Amino acid sequence: MELTPEQVDRAVGAVVASAAGDALGVPYEFGSAAYPGWPAMVGGGLGGLAPGEWSDDTAQALAILEVAATGADLRSEEALDLVAQGFADWYADGPPDVGIQTSRVLGLAGRRTTAARMRDAALAVHEQTGRSAGNGSLMRTVPVALAHLDDEAALVEAATRVSELTHHDPMAGEACAQWCVVLRRTILDGVWPDDAPRRGETRDWTQVFHEAATHAPSTFTENAWVVGALQAAWSAITHTDAPEHEPTRHLQLALAAAIEIGHDTDTVGAIAGGMLGARWGADAVPVGWVSPLHGWRDQTGAGLASLARRTVSSR
């Protein structure tokens, strides 16, 4: 599938803006610091991260993006094995901030692992706790959308399968699939679609998106679970006006609104940032937000952008 330069810019923007939203949200995660009304790359948070350093959201997205950039089909067991091992490699490096659900799964799956072993671990953790519909797979799903821009049905399957590596609950997989469908159509068309969300087995996702669009962002403070995180991000996006004279500034304003909701600020920032980048493109992300980005594998914002370009050009 050959993309236009504008579509490529939006695909790259989705990855870079998601990482920026993550790093901007880090300082305020679960009240780590008071939010001053406008985010800044000051670091801190639960993991004591450096200014501009992304958290587990983007680190796991990077593990997926590295596989996607090879042209792999993320539905295949071979590709999923590589993604699972990437998660294990990251976890073995001792990240300072890991979600409880994901930490339990990766600890059980072991240092050398496969997709099957990780899915078994996810099932075991789900059976132990009775739940696994946290936001930990939604926050990393942007690279999955880039890997299957050419085929929406394949994208839905891939998003579900990548989610299942750590989150057994089908609600998490459905949320990732729904979000990826909206991301795909936004990247390709340059507008947010009205008809992308659909009814699933666990939720009527049309209604989920509608509730987010009709309720203020402050409604969605219970955003550590997947539906609440999705709604927090979408509410911030849809309740923020795009300035008529500078419409791309909507990306900055909506990200600030997403982080202002509070609680899981880095994850809501990452989720909202991915969608905002998909709409407005990489050029809408301020240089001051991109240049300090860094994280696992000594990767940078420029490196993420390069992997995103390779992903969409390898299809």
ZAMIKE-42439 format. One record per residue (C-alpha): x, y, z. Coordinates in pm, 1 decimal. Example, Ala and Ser with C-alpha at 12.3 -4.5 7.8 and 13.67 -1.06 7.14 Angstrom:
# ZAMIKE-42439
east; north; up
1230.0; -450.0; 780.0
1367.0; -106.0; 714.0
***
This chain:
# ZAMIKE-42439
east; north; up
0.0; 0.0; 0.0
159.2; 326.0; -113.8
87.0; 617.7; 116.3
92.0; 986.5; 35.8
347.7; 1205.2; 214.5
63.1; 1342.8; 426.4
-45.8; 994.9; 531.2
311.5; 901.7; 620.1
340.1; 1219.3; 828.6
24.1; 1127.5; 1017.0
147.0; 771.6; 1075.7
476.3; 902.0; 1213.3
287.1; 1159.9; 1415.1
81.3; 890.2; 1583.6
394.3; 721.5; 1719.1
583.3; 1036.1; 1815.4
285.5; 1213.8; 1973.8
200.9; 902.3; 2173.4
553.3; 897.2; 2316.2
534.6; 1270.2; 2385.9
200.7; 1228.8; 2564.4
352.1; 951.8; 2772.4
659.7; 1153.1; 2876.4
451.5; 1465.6; 2940.4
212.9; 1270.8; 3162.1
486.9; 1097.9; 3362.6
541.8; 1374.2; 3623.1
176.9; 1380.8; 3731.8
93.5; 1009.5; 3740.2
-145.5; 931.9; 4027.3
-71.4; 1265.2; 4191.0
307.9; 1234.7; 4190.4
321.0; 1611.3; 4140.2
64.9; 1889.3; 4115.6
-43.2; 1961.2; 3759.8
18.4; 2329.0; 3674.3
-230.8; 2337.7; 3387.0
19.7; 2284.4; 3107.1
244.8; 1975.2; 3081.2
621.0; 1992.3; 3071.9
906.6; 1748.4; 3019.6
1023.5; 1758.7; 3378.9
1043.5; 1387.1; 3457.6
975.8; 1233.6; 3797.0
654.9; 1038.3; 3844.9
628.0; 699.6; 4010.7
948.2; 576.2; 3845.8
1160.8; 884.1; 3906.3
1220.9; 920.1; 3532.9
1445.0; 1178.8; 3369.9
1298.1; 1478.1; 3183.5
1170.1; 1355.6; 2846.7
1200.9; 989.4; 2940.9
903.6; 778.9; 2841.6
753.9; 511.2; 3062.9
635.6; 153.9; 3013.6
371.4; 273.8; 2765.9
621.8; 366.4; 2495.2
878.7; 102.8; 2590.4
628.4; -171.4; 2511.6
512.4; 12.7; 2199.6
877.4; 16.4; 2089.1
899.5; -360.8; 2128.4
601.6; -392.9; 1892.7
728.4; -125.6; 1654.5
1064.1; -297.2; 1612.4
886.7; -609.0; 1489.1
638.5; -415.4; 1275.7
923.6; -226.8; 1105.7
1052.4; -555.0; 960.6
729.8; -592.3; 762.9
606.9; -878.1; 980.5
241.2; -972.9; 996.9
153.2; -913.2; 1362.1
-112.2; -1184.5; 1344.1
150.7; -1453.3; 1289.5
283.2; -1660.5; 1575.1
639.1; -1587.8; 1461.2
587.7; -1213.5; 1490.9
406.3; -1251.5; 1822.1
698.1; -1456.7; 1954.5
928.9; -1166.6; 1873.0
696.6; -915.2; 2038.9
668.5; -1134.2; 2348.2
1046.1; -1167.2; 2369.2
1078.2; -791.1; 2327.3
850.1; -741.9; 2626.7
1060.5; -993.3; 2822.7
1384.7; -816.4; 2726.9
1246.0; -484.5; 2843.9
1120.8; -633.0; 3170.8
1455.9; -801.0; 3234.3
1624.2; -461.1; 3218.5
1442.2; -367.3; 3539.1
1218.2; -79.0; 3432.2
1134.1; 155.4; 3720.3
760.5; 172.9; 3647.2
556.8; -127.2; 3530.8
182.2; -182.9; 3551.4
76.8; -445.0; 3806.1
-103.1; -665.2; 3553.7
181.1; -661.8; 3302.0
445.7; -713.1; 3569.5
274.7; -1027.0; 3695.9
241.9; -1169.2; 3346.3
598.1; -1095.3; 3239.8
736.5; -1227.2; 3567.0
549.0; -1552.7; 3517.2
634.5; -1582.0; 3146.5
1009.4; -1579.7; 3218.1
1323.7; -1431.1; 3070.3
1318.6; -1641.0; 2753.9
964.4; -1676.0; 2633.3
722.3; -1724.6; 2347.4
382.7; -1583.8; 2262.1
216.5; -1906.8; 2374.5
395.8; -1903.2; 2708.5
305.2; -1538.8; 2763.4
-61.3; -1599.4; 2678.6
-63.1; -1886.3; 2927.8
84.3; -1653.5; 3188.4
-180.8; -1391.8; 3109.5
-453.7; -1653.2; 3154.8
-304.1; -1767.5; 3485.3
-290.5; -1411.7; 3618.5
-646.5; -1349.9; 3502.1
-765.9; -1660.4; 3684.0
-580.0; -1556.0; 3999.3
-713.8; -1200.2; 4006.5
-1046.7; -1237.1; 3826.3
-972.1; -941.6; 3600.9
-729.5; -824.9; 3336.3
-899.6; -538.5; 3155.0
-649.7; -272.4; 3256.7
-526.0; -10.3; 3011.0
-182.5; -170.0; 2966.3
-237.2; -307.4; 2616.1
-431.0; -8.4; 2480.5
-148.3; 229.1; 2568.6
95.6; 49.1; 2335.1
-131.6; -26.6; 2038.7
-39.1; 251.6; 1791.1
230.9; 43.5; 1614.8
-25.5; -228.7; 1547.2
-237.1; 19.6; 1351.7
65.3; 119.1; 1141.1
146.5; -243.6; 1066.2
-192.0; -311.6; 906.8
-304.9; 11.2; 745.4
-379.5; -183.0; 428.7
-630.3; -426.9; 580.4
-881.0; -335.9; 850.6
-989.3; -694.9; 918.6
-627.0; -799.6; 963.6
-574.0; -501.2; 1191.9
-860.5; -603.3; 1418.9
-716.7; -953.8; 1449.7
-362.1; -828.7; 1508.8
-469.4; -577.2; 1773.6
-657.3; -848.5; 1958.9
-372.0; -1095.9; 1942.9
-107.6; -847.7; 2060.9
-332.0; -743.8; 2349.4
-382.2; -1107.8; 2452.4
-11.0; -1147.8; 2520.5
-54.8; -972.7; 2854.5
-428.1; -904.6; 2894.4
-649.4; -1212.4; 2876.9
-977.8; -1026.8; 2920.5
-1140.4; -986.2; 2574.8
-1253.6; -637.3; 2673.0
-892.7; -520.2; 2652.2
-847.4; -675.1; 2310.0
-1171.4; -526.7; 2182.4
-1072.2; -181.1; 2302.2
-738.2; -209.0; 2122.1
-911.9; -323.0; 1803.8
-1166.5; -40.6; 1815.0
-899.4; 222.7; 1882.3
-679.6; 84.5; 1604.3
-965.3; 101.7; 1353.4
-1017.2; 469.4; 1437.4
-640.8; 529.9; 1418.4
-620.7; 361.1; 1077.4
-903.1; 560.8; 923.5
-773.6; 884.0; 1072.8
-424.5; 828.9; 932.3
-559.8; 740.8; 588.5
-833.8; 1005.9; 563.6
-701.2; 1290.3; 777.6
-1024.1; 1319.6; 976.4
-1174.0; 1132.6; 1268.1
-1435.4; 889.2; 1135.7
-1790.9; 891.3; 1265.4
-1868.5; 527.2; 1200.4
-1556.5; 332.9; 1306.4
-1657.6; 203.7; 1652.4
-1880.6; -99.8; 1643.7
-2060.9; -336.9; 1876.1
-1838.1; -605.1; 2028.8
-1891.3; -905.1; 2248.2
-1808.6; -719.2; 2568.3
-1929.9; -367.1; 2490.0
-2127.5; -155.5; 2248.2
-1825.6; 51.9; 2148.9
-2035.9; 302.8; 1958.9
-2194.8; 388.0; 2292.2
-1857.2; 394.7; 2467.7
-1728.5; 656.8; 2224.3
-2058.1; 848.2; 2238.6
-2042.5; 869.7; 2618.9
-1689.8; 1007.1; 2595.7
-1792.6; 1266.5; 2339.9
-2090.8; 1383.9; 2544.7
-1933.8; 1394.9; 2891.6
-1660.1; 1628.4; 3013.4
-1306.6; 1489.2; 3045.7
-1323.5; 1525.5; 3424.9
-1587.7; 1250.4; 3421.0
-1328.9; 985.4; 3335.8
-1098.4; 975.1; 3635.5
-1128.8; 595.8; 3666.1
-887.3; 556.9; 3378.9
-662.8; 273.7; 3495.7
-904.2; 30.7; 3325.0
-924.4; 7.0; 2950.5
-1269.1; 158.2; 2890.2
-1207.0; 449.4; 3126.1
-869.5; 522.8; 2965.2
-1016.7; 514.6; 2614.7
-1299.5; 744.7; 2718.2
-1068.4; 985.3; 2899.6
-854.3; 1022.0; 2587.7
-1147.4; 1056.5; 2348.1
-1328.7; 1302.6; 2575.2
-1021.1; 1525.4; 2595.9
-986.2; 1515.2; 2217.6
-1349.3; 1587.9; 2137.7
-1402.8; 1851.3; 2406.7
-1104.1; 2059.5; 2298.4
-1165.9; 2308.2; 2019.5
-918.3; 2336.2; 1735.0
-812.6; 2701.8; 1701.8
-938.1; 2835.9; 1369.3
-613.2; 3019.8; 1292.4
-386.0; 2730.2; 1396.9
-581.7; 2402.5; 1388.3
-281.4; 2177.3; 1452.0
-241.8; 2339.8; 1794.4
-538.3; 2123.9; 1887.6
-283.4; 1846.4; 1947.8
-115.3; 2042.7; 2226.1
-436.1; 2171.2; 2382.2
-605.4; 1830.8; 2384.1
-298.5; 1659.9; 2528.5
-292.5; 1915.3; 2807.5
-661.5; 1846.2; 2870.6
-602.4; 1469.9; 2874.1
-326.8; 1497.1; 3134.6
-533.5; 1738.3; 3342.8
-788.3; 1459.2; 3403.7
-539.1; 1308.7; 3645.2
-478.5; 957.1; 3778.2
-303.8; 749.2; 3505.8
-175.3; 1057.8; 3330.2
109.3; 905.9; 3129.5
-114.4; 634.7; 2985.4
-404.1; 865.2; 2902.1
-148.5; 1101.4; 2751.3
-1.5; 822.3; 2539.6
-341.5; 704.4; 2418.4
-466.4; 1055.5; 2336.9
-132.8; 1151.6; 2184.7
-144.1; 861.9; 1940.5
-485.6; 965.0; 1809.7
-393.7; 1333.6; 1796.7
-77.1; 1258.5; 1603.9
-278.3; 1043.9; 1364.0
-499.3; 1345.6; 1293.7
-252.8; 1633.2; 1284.9
76.6; 1466.9; 1191.1
431.8; 1473.4; 1318.1
482.2; 1839.8; 1230.4
215.5; 1935.9; 1486.0
424.6; 1799.6; 1773.9
644.4; 2080.7; 1908.8
1018.0; 2031.9; 1869.0
1050.4; 2101.1; 2240.6
839.0; 1794.0; 2306.3
1018.2; 1568.9; 2057.0
1386.7; 1652.0; 2105.5
1407.2; 1542.2; 2474.3
1227.8; 1210.6; 2413.9
1428.2; 904.8; 2508.3
1391.8; 571.6; 2677.1
1449.3; 199.1; 2664.4
1723.0; 70.7; 2429.7
1864.9; 426.3; 2429.7
1604.7; 507.6; 2169.0
1499.8; 865.2; 2089.4
1206.3; 1046.8; 1935.2
1391.5; 1055.8; 1604.5
1446.0; 682.0; 1628.9
1076.8; 619.8; 1687.0
995.0; 831.0; 1382.6
1238.6; 631.0; 1170.0
1086.8; 299.3; 1281.4
737.9; 433.7; 1206.6
841.2; 528.8; 853.4
995.9; 187.5; 798.9
677.6; 20.7; 922.2
444.9; 198.1; 680.9
687.7; 172.4; 389.0
733.6; -203.3; 431.4
372.0; -288.8; 347.8
***
